[in-house]
Structure formats: C-alpha cells, structure tokens
Amino acid sequence: MRRPTQLEDRLTEWGREYGGGKYGIRGDIENGIVTAASYGDSPLASLMKWHGRPPDGLNYEGSCTGADEVDAAVRALSQQPQGLLPSIIVTLEYWLPGQTVESKQARLRKRGDTVSRVRYYQHLRLAKVHIAGWLRIPFSEPEVEIEDDVV
C-alpha cells in the first residue's frame, strides 16, 4: 500500500490522466520510449471541454497541469544514459495500477529487459527520486512497519 504523500499524489494523478484509469491504458512503450497513444483527452472529452472543436492557432497555449509536469520529468529521465528503464518502470507502475508486478515484468521481458522483483523496485525508487527532484517536492523512503513481538 502506498503512503499518501505529495509525490504519490502527483504520480497517481499523472497515471490517471496519461495512462488509463477507468478505460485502460491509452499509451504504451514503443521501441523503448515511453509514449502515449493520445496525449490529452479523448475526442469526446475535448468536445465536452471546449463545447466544440478545441482552439487551434492564434498562439493558443494549453494549460499545464500537474500531470504534464510529471510527464516532463519522466521524459527527461528517459533521455538520461541510465534513465530509460527506470522511466519505463515508473510508467508501468502508475499507468497500470491494477496489474501485478509479475505482469509488468512480463511486459519488460517482451521488450528484452529481464529484471528481478528487487531490481524492479530499485529502478522505481530511482525514478521517484528523479521525479521528486524535477518537481522540487520532498522524497522520503517508505516507512518500514515493525511489529513488536511480546516475549
């Protein structure tokens, strides 16, 4: 279970907006690059938002959401020499929140990256540290719950 932190909230929001949420994943991993099949809203959502076609031209700049900032951080990470795999893993983790780690590892194997469960979480941690730094928000290690055994 993830702790509710500012970083987790931002990553979850990014996963819902860019990844899929209720209707499944809209993006995927193509040729080792984290991409989205359709950034932004679906055509129906666009119609609802703009009450017709979205504006184009005339120096229109779309609003930048918190999810867009997280996406920029993930894209920047993917361009780093050792950052591609962590960026893919954080994408899998938050774009496919209901899937097991094993199914995410299977997706990685399909593209030729075999990682153990421990290595998967090491890459995920690295990605989170990078994203937190990019967003200038605190990163803290998850607390380990220790049960007290009464002797």
C-alpha positions in Angstrom: 0.0 0.0 0.0 1.4 3.4 -1.0 1.5 6.1 1.6 -0.4 9.3 0.7 2.5 11.8 0.0 2.7 14.7 -2.3 4.8 12.7 -4.7 2.5 9.8 -4.7 -0.5 12.1 -5.3 1.2 13.6 -8.3 2.3 10.3 -9.7 -1.2 8.9 -9.3 -2.7 11.9 -11.0 -0.3 11.5 -13.9 -1.2 7.8 -14.1 -4.9 8.6 -14.3 -4.5 11.4 -16.8 -1.9 9.9 -19.1 -2.2 6.2 -18.5 -5.7 5.0 -18.4 -7.5 4.7 -15.2 -11.1 3.6 -15.8 -10.9 2.9 -19.5 -7.5 1.2 -19.7 -4.1 2.3 -20.9 -4.0 4.9 -23.7 -0.3 4.7 -24.1 2.4 2.1 -24.3 6.1 1.5 -24.7 7.2 1.7 -28.3 10.8 0.9 -29.2 12.0 1.5 -25.7 10.5 5.0 -25.5 7.6 5.8 -23.2 4.9 7.2 -25.3 1.2 7.9 -25.1 -1.1 6.9 -27.9 -3.1 10.0 -27.3 -1.9 12.7 -25.0 -4.6 14.8 -23.7 -8.3 14.0 -23.7 -10.3 11.7 -25.9 -12.3 13.4 -28.7 -15.5 13.3 -26.7 -13.8 14.8 -23.7 -12.4 17.5 -25.9 -15.9 18.3 -27.2 -17.2 18.5 -23.7 -14.4 20.7 -22.5 -14.5 23.2 -25.4 -18.2 22.8 -26.4 -17.0 22.0 -29.9 -13.6 21.8 -31.6 -10.6 22.9 -29.4 -9.0 26.1 -30.4 -6.0 26.0 -32.8 -3.6 28.6 -33.9 -3.8 32.2 -32.6 -1.0 31.4 -30.2 -3.2 29.2 -28.1 -1.3 27.6 -25.2 -3.0 24.7 -23.4 -3.0 24.8 -19.6 -0.2 22.9 -18.0 -1.4 20.5 -15.3 0.5 18.8 -12.6 0.3 15.6 -14.7 2.1 17.4 -17.5 4.9 18.4 -15.2 5.3 14.7 -14.1 5.3 13.6 -17.7 8.0 16.1 -18.5 10.1 14.7 -15.6 9.6 11.1 -16.9 10.5 12.1 -20.4 13.7 13.9 -19.1 14.6 10.8 -17.2 14.1 8.6 -20.3 16.7 10.7 -22.1 19.4 10.1 -19.4 22.1 7.5 -20.2 20.8 5.1 -17.5 17.3 6.5 -17.2 15.3 4.7 -19.8 14.5 1.6 -17.8 13.5 3.5 -14.7 11.2 5.7 -16.8 9.6 2.7 -18.3 9.1 1.1 -14.9 7.6 4.1 -13.3 5.3 4.4 -16.3 4.2 0.8 -16.0 3.7 1.2 -12.2 1.4 4.2 -12.5 -0.3 3.7 -15.9 -1.2 0.1 -15.0 -2.0 0.4 -11.3 -4.2 -2.7 -11.1 -1.8 -5.1 -12.6 0.6 -7.3 -10.6 4.4 -6.7 -10.6 4.7 -10.1 -12.4 2.6 -8.9 -15.4 4.7 -5.7 -15.5 7.8 -7.7 -15.5 6.4 -9.8 -18.4 5.9 -6.6 -20.4 9.5 -5.7 -19.7 10.6 -9.1 -20.9 8.7 -8.6 -24.1 10.9 -5.7 -24.9 14.1 -7.5 -23.8 14.6 -6.3 -20.3 14.6 -9.0 -17.7 14.6 -7.5 -14.2 14.1 -9.3 -10.8 11.5 -8.0 -8.4 14.2 -6.3 -6.3 15.7 -4.6 -9.3 12.2 -3.5 -10.4 11.7 -1.7 -7.2 15.3 -0.2 -7.2 14.6 1.3 -10.7 11.2 2.5 -9.4 12.8 4.2 -6.5 15.4 5.8 -8.7 12.7 7.2 -11.0 10.8 8.6 -8.0 13.9 10.3 -6.7 14.4 11.9 -10.1 10.8 13.0 -10.4 10.7 14.4 -6.9 13.8 16.4 -7.7 12.5 17.6 -11.0 9.2 18.8 -9.3 11.1 20.2 -6.3 9.0 18.2 -3.8 10.2 16.1 -0.9 11.1 12.5 -1.4 11.1 10.2 1.6 11.7 6.5 1.9 8.6 4.4 2.8 8.3 3.7 6.4 9.0 0.1 7.5 6.4 -1.1 9.9 8.0 -3.3 12.5 5.7 -5.5 14.6 6.6 -5.7 18.3 6.7 -9.3 19.4 5.9 -9.7 23.0 8.1 -12.4 24.6 
